[in-house]
């Protein structure tokens, strides 16, 4: 199956260590990603899970993944995704993977996110477009979290 990937990268005015830490700290994830809850076992083979929505027993969205790679403060890879939405399952089969890469930059650090495994066919177009917008919004949330006085 032919797949496509999405890449988003921005520079943040903070250290690589702080930027990497906010990717796997539940209280930070709730803040910058507006998640209702997050549970993270920050280690190789660990769990990265978050929910969105007001009802704890019936959230709007649930995303859970296995932490395939955990190399602080530079790289984390999430794979083996499980996804649930109140609106129903994804309209396609996919083996999604998300890679977070943090590197030093003269202005602080760079965060690169690569999300891979989207089917190339039209059945995934709407979800892919939603992920594009979602990552732009997510990076804006990280920016507000890292440097709230910039807002």
Buried (B, 14 or more C-beta within 10 A) or exposed (E): EEBBBBEBEBBBEBBBEBBBBBBBBBEBBBBBBEBBBBEBEBEEEBBBBBBBBEEEEEBBBBBBBBBBBBEBBBBBBBBEBEBBBEEEEBEBEBEBBBBBBBBEEEEBBBBBBBBBBBBEEEBBBEBBEEBEEBBEEBBEBBBBBBEEEEE
